[in-house]
Amino acid sequence: MSRKTYICNPKPLFNPPKNAKKRSAFILYAMKKASEIDVARNKLNYTLLPVDPKTGNVLVRFRRLNEHRACAMRAIVLAMLYYYNIHSKLVEASIEKLSDECGLSTFSDSGNKSITRASRLISNFLEPMGFIKCEKTNSKKMSNYISKKIFLTPMFFALCNISEKKINYFLSKSKNLIQGGESQKIFLSFSDIKIMSKMDEKTVRKKILNALINYYTASELTKIGPKGLKKKIDIEYSNLCKLRKQK
């Protein structure tokens, strides 16, 4: 069997689930930064020494990125950012979920699912390179695959060209909002923000209004009132302007 035949879906892409809750300002910023560069060709992939997570020893024989693994990495990095919790540093998604939404899962003729492509990328590359840390859990999501918790490390964000200073900025801002009794909400998707960055202010505000109307129930909108709704539009527009500048 040729290599081309063996690889299923040679150009995987991360497709966020429809109707999922909107992501935080940090996640939108981080995904934007990661999508602007080729994370699979970052020099860190070739200069860092891979280490065995179990022993701490440098791995002398180590498989670097071929093009198929590079394609998988580009997709799964965005997926990990999408599900990242900035407070716990945890990727709030299983390997199976990441594999499914990146188009990396395959099925045999008998209908059995395999997440080997994603699992090997995580266990045999991302973790030894120090981009992530994994912890095994007691439960098993699938037979033959041990469920793991995935934590993103500072090196992961260096890979995505995201500075520690920027992470601390979002973290501090988030904590201040929570302590002040406010919760910052971004009602626009990653793709929405990319499209709206080219629109004029009036059009953008109208789209934000529609997003808010779709997000809240009728009773919630009544409680918010016209003044409250205008304030939320101002906040969301301000957030969008900040994201435009943070390139």
ZIHUSUL-V946587 format. One record per residue. N is the residue number from 1. RES is the residue in one small letter. PSI is psi in whole degrees, -180 to 180 (* if undefined). OMEGA is omega in degrees with one decimal (999 if undefined). Layout:
n=N res=RES psi=PSI omega=OMEGA
n=N res=RES psi=PSI omega=OMEGA
This chain:
n=1 res=m psi=128 omega=-178.2
n=2 res=s psi=162 omega=179.9
n=3 res=r psi=-38 omega=-179.2
n=4 res=k psi=-37 omega=179.6
n=5 res=t psi=-36 omega=-176.3
n=6 res=y psi=-39 omega=-176.7
n=7 res=i psi=118 omega=175.9
n=8 res=c psi=139 omega=-179.2
n=9 res=n psi=73 omega=-177.6
n=10 res=p psi=-15 omega=-180.0
n=11 res=k psi=68 omega=-178.5
n=12 res=p psi=148 omega=177.2
n=13 res=l psi=147 omega=176.7
n=14 res=f psi=125 omega=176.8
n=15 res=n psi=104 omega=-179.8
n=16 res=p psi=148 omega=179.6
n=17 res=p psi=144 omega=177.7
n=18 res=k psi=149 omega=177.8
n=19 res=n psi=20 omega=176.1
n=20 res=a psi=158 omega=179.3
n=21 res=k psi=151 omega=-178.0
n=22 res=k psi=148 omega=-175.8
n=23 res=r psi=162 omega=-177.8
n=24 res=s psi=167 omega=179.3
n=25 res=a psi=-38 omega=-179.5
n=26 res=f psi=-45 omega=-179.0
n=27 res=i psi=-43 omega=178.9
n=28 res=l psi=-42 omega=178.3
n=29 res=y psi=-47 omega=-177.0
n=30 res=a psi=-42 omega=179.5
n=31 res=m psi=-36 omega=178.3
n=32 res=k psi=-45 omega=179.4
n=33 res=k psi=-44 omega=-178.0
n=34 res=a psi=-32 omega=-178.0
n=35 res=s psi=-15 omega=-178.8
n=36 res=e psi=-14 omega=179.9
n=37 res=i psi=170 omega=176.2
n=38 res=d psi=95 omega=-176.2
n=39 res=v psi=-26 omega=-178.4
n=40 res=a psi=-16 omega=-180.0
n=41 res=r psi=16 omega=174.6
n=42 res=n psi=141 omega=-176.9
n=43 res=k psi=-21 omega=178.0
n=44 res=l psi=-31 omega=-179.6
n=45 res=n psi=-18 omega=-175.8
n=46 res=y psi=-13 omega=-177.6
n=47 res=t psi=-26 omega=178.3
n=48 res=l psi=145 omega=176.6
n=49 res=l psi=122 omega=178.4
n=50 res=p psi=138 omega=-176.6
n=51 res=v psi=139 omega=176.0
n=52 res=d psi=117 omega=-177.7
n=53 res=p psi=-27 omega=-177.1
n=54 res=k psi=-41 omega=-174.4
n=55 res=t psi=-23 omega=-176.4
n=56 res=g psi=4 omega=-179.7
n=57 res=n psi=146 omega=177.0
n=58 res=v psi=134 omega=180.0
n=59 res=l psi=112 omega=-178.5
n=60 res=v psi=-47 omega=177.2
n=61 res=r psi=113 omega=-173.7
n=62 res=f psi=132 omega=-178.8
n=63 res=r psi=116 omega=176.9
n=64 res=r psi=-171 omega=-174.8
n=65 res=l psi=119 omega=164.5
n=66 res=n psi=179 omega=-173.5
n=67 res=e psi=-37 omega=-179.1
n=68 res=h psi=-42 omega=178.4
n=69 res=r psi=-33 omega=177.8
n=70 res=a psi=-42 omega=178.5
n=71 res=c psi=-42 omega=178.8
n=72 res=a psi=-38 omega=-179.3
n=73 res=m psi=-42 omega=-179.9
n=74 res=r psi=-40 omega=-178.8
n=75 res=a psi=-46 omega=-172.3
n=76 res=i psi=-26 omega=175.7
n=77 res=v psi=-44 omega=177.7
n=78 res=l psi=-39 omega=179.1
n=79 res=a psi=-42 omega=179.4
n=80 res=m psi=-39 omega=177.4
n=81 res=l psi=-40 omega=-178.5
n=82 res=y psi=-37 omega=-177.4
n=83 res=y psi=13 omega=-175.9
n=84 res=y psi=137 omega=174.0
n=85 res=n psi=112 omega=-173.9
n=86 res=i psi=-24 omega=-178.9
n=87 res=h psi=-44 omega=-177.9
n=88 res=s psi=-12 omega=-176.5
n=89 res=k psi=14 omega=-176.7
n=90 res=l psi=140 omega=170.4
n=91 res=v psi=112 omega=-172.9
n=92 res=e psi=58 omega=177.2
n=93 res=a psi=146 omega=178.5
n=94 res=s psi=165 omega=175.9
n=95 res=i psi=-37 omega=178.2
n=96 res=e psi=-45 omega=-179.2
n=97 res=k psi=-44 omega=177.9
n=98 res=l psi=-43 omega=-179.6
n=99 res=s psi=-46 omega=-179.3
n=100 res=d psi=-47 omega=-172.9
n=101 res=e psi=-11 omega=174.7
n=102 res=c psi=1 omega=-179.9
n=103 res=g psi=27 omega=-178.5
n=104 res=l psi=-12 omega=179.5
n=105 res=s psi=144 omega=178.7
n=106 res=t psi=162 omega=-179.5
n=107 res=f psi=138 omega=177.3
n=108 res=s psi=173 omega=178.2
n=109 res=d psi=-28 omega=-179.9
n=110 res=s psi=-1 omega=176.2
n=111 res=g psi=5 omega=179.3
n=112 res=n psi=133 omega=-179.1
n=113 res=k psi=144 omega=174.4
n=114 res=s psi=132 omega=176.1
n=115 res=i psi=25 omega=-175.5
n=116 res=t psi=-39 omega=-176.4
n=117 res=r psi=-43 omega=178.4
n=118 res=a psi=-42 omega=-177.5
n=119 res=s psi=-43 omega=179.5
n=120 res=r psi=-36 omega=176.5
n=121 res=l psi=-42 omega=-178.8
n=122 res=i psi=-51 omega=-174.4
n=123 res=s psi=-34 omega=-173.6
n=124 res=n psi=-7 omega=179.1
n=125 res=f psi=-63 omega=-173.5
n=126 res=l psi=-40 omega=-179.4
n=127 res=e psi=-49 omega=177.2
n=128 res=p psi=-31 omega=179.9
n=129 res=m psi=-9 omega=177.4
n=130 res=g psi=12 omega=179.1
n=131 res=f psi=-28 omega=179.1
n=132 res=i psi=164 omega=170.5
n=133 res=k psi=138 omega=-178.1
n=134 res=c psi=144 omega=174.0
n=135 res=e psi=129 omega=178.9
n=136 res=k psi=145 omega=174.8
n=137 res=t psi=168 omega=-176.5
n=138 res=n psi=-28 omega=-176.3
n=139 res=s psi=158 omega=176.6
n=140 res=k psi=123 omega=179.0
n=141 res=k psi=-35 omega=-178.8
n=142 res=m psi=154 omega=175.6
n=143 res=s psi=144 omega=179.4
n=144 res=n psi=-3 omega=179.0
n=145 res=y psi=123 omega=179.4
n=146 res=i psi=129 omega=-179.9
n=147 res=s psi=139 omega=-178.9
n=148 res=k psi=149 omega=168.9
n=149 res=k psi=136 omega=-177.5
n=150 res=i psi=127 omega=177.9
n=151 res=f psi=135 omega=178.3
n=152 res=l psi=137 omega=-177.9
n=153 res=t psi=167 omega=175.4
n=154 res=p psi=-32 omega=179.6
n=155 res=m psi=-31 omega=177.0
n=156 res=f psi=-43 omega=-178.3
n=157 res=f psi=-30 omega=173.1
n=158 res=a psi=-38 omega=176.6
n=159 res=l psi=-36 omega=-177.5
n=160 res=c psi=7 omega=179.6
n=161 res=n psi=38 omega=179.3
n=162 res=i psi=119 omega=-174.3
n=163 res=s psi=155 omega=176.9
n=164 res=e psi=-34 omega=178.4
n=165 res=k psi=-42 omega=-179.6
n=166 res=k psi=-39 omega=177.8
n=167 res=i psi=-46 omega=-179.9
n=168 res=n psi=-33 omega=178.1
n=169 res=y psi=-49 omega=179.9
n=170 res=f psi=-38 omega=-179.5
n=171 res=l psi=-45 omega=179.3
n=172 res=s psi=-42 omega=-179.8
n=173 res=k psi=-41 omega=179.6
n=174 res=s psi=-44 omega=-179.9
n=175 res=k psi=-40 omega=179.1
n=176 res=n psi=-39 omega=179.8
n=177 res=l psi=-40 omega=179.4
n=178 res=i psi=-44 omega=-179.5
n=179 res=q psi=-29 omega=-179.3
n=180 res=g psi=3 omega=177.0
n=181 res=g psi=8 omega=178.9
n=182 res=e psi=147 omega=174.3
n=183 res=s psi=121 omega=-179.0
n=184 res=q psi=129 omega=-180.0
n=185 res=k psi=133 omega=173.8
n=186 res=i psi=121 omega=-174.0
n=187 res=f psi=5 omega=-176.3
n=188 res=l psi=143 omega=179.7
n=189 res=s psi=167 omega=178.8
n=190 res=f psi=-44 omega=-179.7
n=191 res=s psi=-35 omega=177.9
n=192 res=d psi=-45 omega=-176.4
n=193 res=i psi=-40 omega=179.0
n=194 res=k psi=-40 omega=-179.6
n=195 res=i psi=-45 omega=-175.2
n=196 res=m psi=-18 omega=179.7
n=197 res=s psi=-17 omega=-179.4
n=198 res=k psi=2 omega=-176.9
n=199 res=m psi=162 omega=176.4
n=200 res=d psi=165 omega=-173.3
n=201 res=e psi=-43 omega=-177.4
n=202 res=k psi=-44 omega=-179.6
n=203 res=t psi=-41 omega=-179.8
n=204 res=v psi=-45 omega=-180.0
n=205 res=r psi=-36 omega=178.7
n=206 res=k psi=-40 omega=179.0
n=207 res=k psi=-37 omega=176.9
n=208 res=i psi=-42 omega=177.8
n=209 res=l psi=-47 omega=179.7
n=210 res=n psi=-38 omega=179.1
n=211 res=a psi=-41 omega=179.1
n=212 res=l psi=-41 omega=179.5
n=213 res=i psi=-39 omega=179.1
n=214 res=n psi=-27 omega=-176.7
n=215 res=y psi=-46 omega=-175.6
n=216 res=y psi=155 omega=174.1
n=217 res=t psi=168 omega=-179.4
n=218 res=a psi=-41 omega=-179.9
n=219 res=s psi=-37 omega=178.2
n=220 res=e psi=-39 omega=178.8
n=221 res=l psi=-36 omega=177.3
n=222 res=t psi=-43 omega=179.1
n=223 res=k psi=-38 omega=-179.2
n=224 res=i psi=-45 omega=178.9
n=225 res=g psi=167 omega=-178.1
n=226 res=p psi=-44 omega=-178.7
n=227 res=k psi=-42 omega=179.0
n=228 res=g psi=-38 omega=179.9
n=229 res=l psi=-41 omega=177.8
n=230 res=k psi=-40 omega=179.2
n=231 res=k psi=-42 omega=179.8
n=232 res=k psi=-37 omega=176.6
n=233 res=i psi=-43 omega=179.0
n=234 res=d psi=-42 omega=-179.7
n=235 res=i psi=-46 omega=-178.9
n=236 res=e psi=-38 omega=178.9
n=237 res=y psi=-39 omega=177.2
n=238 res=s psi=-42 omega=178.1
n=239 res=n psi=-41 omega=-179.9
n=240 res=l psi=-42 omega=179.4
n=241 res=c psi=-37 omega=178.8
n=242 res=k psi=-39 omega=179.4
n=243 res=l psi=-33 omega=178.1
n=244 res=r psi=-39 omega=-176.5
n=245 res=k psi=-24 omega=-174.1
n=246 res=q psi=62 omega=-180.0
n=247 res=k psi=* omega=999
